[in-house]
Amino acid sequence: MSTTLMRAEIDEAPAAVRRMLSESRDAIAEAGARLKALDPKVIVTVARGSSDHAATFFKYACEITAGTPVASLGPSIASIYAAPLRLAGAAALAVSQSGKSPDILALMDAVKAAGATTLSLVNVEDAPLATKADVFIPLRAGPERSVAATKSFMTAVVGALAIIAAWRDDAGLKAALDRLPETLEKALETDWSPAFDTVVVAKSLYTLGRGPGFAIALEAALKLKETAILHAEAYSGAELQHGPVSLVDEFFPLLAFIPDDAAAPSLVAMANALHARGAQIFTATAADVAGPRLPIAPTGHALTDPISIGLSFYRFVEAVAVARGYNPDQPRHLKKVTETV
């Protein structure tokens, strides 16, 4: 197969992130100012699919840095159940590539009617979701023709972090985001071949992480399912111990994502224990760990490390999909814009 659209769009991610941080700077600053003035006691998110994984990343980053709880609202609460919400004094963040799914639009209308201050991160700039928010932050990823969202996911996660950095006046996070595009270029060159043959022939696997790294594990599991037609489930490294670990043996591989943050020691200990039991665990980390280690491009900040790891994974999963005989640009039963109610 010639170079896939997915591969081309993955390779465009560093430039897309650079463009979003530059051209959406004013909108990001406005969103941060809105949150600073509001001082919300809770933030809700409105999203599905990969966008919901970006929202999960925002949840962990927000709770870690600001101590503000973040909850994902089920779109069917508005679109099917028409349940009234009480969100006076709250904020809502919507994330979408297309910005046109009816259930997402219905939920955005509901959170606004419930009194929330609304922000949206949307790639398609004239989409209905963009016009419904109090503050719209364009993702500026450019057209995404492959069904699998990649560069739009990257810009959504970075945009969400940039909002937090503006809101909290976090100079360290701002600096990490400014240098991130250059690091992402390096992430594209990491060699994950130690895991390649095992994953290509796998029938099922787990992806593991904690905190923001768990959001990347969720996104990784989705991409393995939709592009490589490989059953994968994401778990917190802690949650794995509460039952799912029983499935793990030498024929059930695991991919662990371990950025350099406070959860790293516990995840390294978990990876070492699984390796000692004979599990095939491949760990993306800069830390010392037993078993095969997948190289990463460190960013110098705990909240941006998972983004770099995620881009390395995207390059890996595209190659896995092709090796398994699938076209990742056209996953079966899927289309680019999924409109649910």
N, C-alpha and C positions, 0 to 999 in steps of 0.2 A: 504494500500500500504506500502511496506517496504521502508526504507530510500531511497530517490531518489538520483540520481547522482547530481542533482542540489544542493540538501542540502549538500551532501558531499563536493562538490566543493566550496560552500559558506563557509563551515567550514574550508577549506584549505586556504582561502584568507589571514589571518594574516601571515601564514608561507610563502605563495607565495610572499607577499610584503616584508617580511624580506629577503628572498632569492634574490629577484630582486635588492633591495637596496645594498646588499652585493656583489653579483656576477656580477652585471652590473655597479659597481661603476666607473670603468675606462672609460667605454663608456659614462656614464653620464657626467663625468668630461670633456671628449673630446667634447661632444656636447655643454656644457657650454662655453668652450674655443672658439669653433667655433663662437658661437653667440657673445661672447665678442669681438672677433677680427672683426667680420663683422659689428656689431652695426646696425642691420637691421632697416629700417624705417617702414617695414611692414612684417608680417609673414602670410603665408597662410597655411591652413590645408587640408589634403587629407584623407578622411575617409567616412564610411557609418555606419548606425545602431548604436549599442552601442559604437563603436569606434568613431563615430562622436560626441556622447555625451561626451566622454572623451576629444575630441578635443575642444568642447564647454567649458568644464571645464578649459582647458588650455587657451582658449581665455580670459575668465574673469580673471583668475589668472595673465596672462601676462599683460593685460591692467591695472589691479589694481596695480601691483608691478613695472612694467617697463614703462608703458605709451606707449607701442608699440601696434598699432592696429593689430588685428588678424582677418582674413577673411576665411571662409570656402568656398572652390572652389567646384562647382558642377562637379563631375566626367564626366558627359556627355559633358561638354565643350570640353574635349579632345576626349573621346571615340566615340561620335556621331557627334558633330559639328566640330571637328578638328579645333577649333578656336585658333589662335596664341595668346600667352600670353607674357606680358612684365614684367619680374620679376628680372631684373638685380639689384643686391644689396639686394634682399629680401631673406628670409629664408622660407623653407617649412617643415612642420612636417606631416608625414604620420603615421596613427595609424591603426593597423589591428590585429585581432587574427590570421587569416590564412595567410594573405599576398599574396593571389593569385587571387583575383577577377580581371577580365580583365579591368574593367573600372578604378579601383584604380591604376592598373599598368600603364594604358595608361596616366592617369593624372600625375603620378609620372614622367614618361618619358617627358611629356610636360613641367612640371615645371623645370626640369633639363635643357631641351633644351632652356627654356626661361631665364636661368641664375641664378636660385635660388640655394642657398646652401641647401642641403636636409638632413633631419634627419628622421629616422623611428623608431617607437616603434612597434615591431612585436613579437608575441608569438612563432610562428613556425620558428625556427632559420634558416632553409634552404629554406625558402619561397622566391619566386622571389622578393618580395618587400624589403626583408632584404638586398639583394645584390645590389639593385638599389640606395641606399642612400649613401651619403658621410659619414654619421655616423649612424650606426645601434645600437640601444639599445635593447637587448633581454629582453622581459618581464618576462621570466622564471617562468611563472605561472604553467608550467607542462601541460600534456595532459588535455584537457577539452572535456569531452565526452557528457555532456548534451548540447542540442542545444542552450539553453540560456547562453550567456556569462555572467559570474559573476566574478570569480577570475581574468580573463584576463582584464576585465574592471577595477577592483581595481588596478591591477599592472600598467595599462596604465595611469590612473589618477595620481598615485603616481610617475611613471616615468616622466610624463610631469612636475609635480611640482618639482621633483628633478633636471630636466634640468634648470628650472627657478632659483632654489636656487644656482646651480653651476654658472650659467651665471651672476647672480646679486650679488654673494658673500653674500647671505642672511643667516647669522648665525642662526637667529631665526627660519627660515623655515627649515633649515638643522636639527636643534635640534628637531623640531616638527616631521619631517619625521623619524628621528632615533627612537623616542619613539612611533611612530604610531602603529607598529605591536602589541605591548603590549595593547594599547588602543583598537585595533580592536578585540582582544580576549574578552574584556569586552562588545564591541558592539554586539557580538554574543549572549550575555545573556540578552539583554534588552527585556522587556515584552511589546509588542504592542497589547495585547489582548483587551484593550478597543475599538480598531477599528475593531477587527476581525469579529464579527457577522454582523456588518453593511456592511463591504466591501464584505463579502462572498455572500450576497444576493443582492448587488447593481447591477444596470443595466448600469450605467455610473457614472463617477466621474471625478473630476479635481485633478491634482497634482500641487502644487504651490511652488515657490521659487524665489529668485532673485540672480543675480551674480552666483558664483559657485554653490549655492544651486539650481538655475534654471537648471543647467546641471543635477543635481541629480533628479530633478522633471521630466525632459525629459526621463531619463533612467527609472525612476519608471513607467511612463505612458507606455513606451514600454513593460516593463516586465509584467505589468498587462494585456496588450493586448495579448502578445504572449504566456504567460504561464497560466494565469487564464482565458483567453478568456473573458475579461472584458473590455468594452470600456472605455478608460481613455485618457484624453488630458492634456497636461502640459501647464501652463501659468506662465508668470511672475506675481508676486503679483500686480504689477502696471498695466500690460496689462489686467488683469482680469476686472478692473474697466471700460475698454473701450468697453464694450458690452457683453462679455461672462458671466458676473455675473448675467445677466438676467435669465439664466437657473437654477440658484441655488435656491433650496427650501429645505424643510425638507426631501425630498426624493432623493436629489442629493448631496451625500457626497463629502467632500474635504479632501485631505491629504496635509498638509503644512509642508515644511522643512525649519526650521529657525535656522541656525548656529549662533554662537555668532560673528557677524560681523556688519559692518556699516548699513546694510539693515535691521537688526533685529527690530529696533523700528517701522519702517513703516510696516513690516510684522506682528508684534504683534498687531499693531493698526488695520490692516485689519482683522486679525483673530478674534479679539474682536468684531469688527463691524459685521462680518458675523454671529458670534455666537449670538449676540444680536438680529439679524433678524430671528433667528430660524434655521439657517443652521447647518447641522451636519459636523463640521470641527474638524479634529483630527490633532494636531500639534506636530511635533517632534522637541523638543527644550528644552533647559535648562532654558529658560526665563519664567517669570510668564505670563500666558495667560489664557483667559477665555475658558471654555469648556475642553473636554478631552485632556490631555497632554500625548504624547508618550515619554517615557524616552529615553535618548541618553547617549552615553559615550563621554563626552567632551575630546578634545585632547589638549586644551591649546593654540590653534592657529586657527585663523579665516579661513585659507585656508585648513586645514586638518579636521576641524569639519564636513564639508559636506561629506567627505569620510566615516567617522565613521557612520554618519546617513544613508548613502547609504547601508552600510553593514547590519545595523539593518533592513532596509527595505527589503533587499534580503531575510533574514530569514522569514520575515513576508509574503512576496508575495509567497514564495514557499509553505508555509502552507495554504495560501488562495487558491492557485491553486489546491492543493490536496483536500481541503474541498469542492471545487466546482466540484470535480469529474474528474479533468483533470490530465494527466501525464505531468508535466512540462519538463521532459526530451525529450519528443517527441511532441512538439506543432504541431497541424495539419497544413498541407500545408508547413511546414518549414523543412529545413535540416541544419546541422551544418555549412557547408561552402556554402554561397550564392554567386554565380558567376554571376554578372550582367555586361552588356555592355553599 
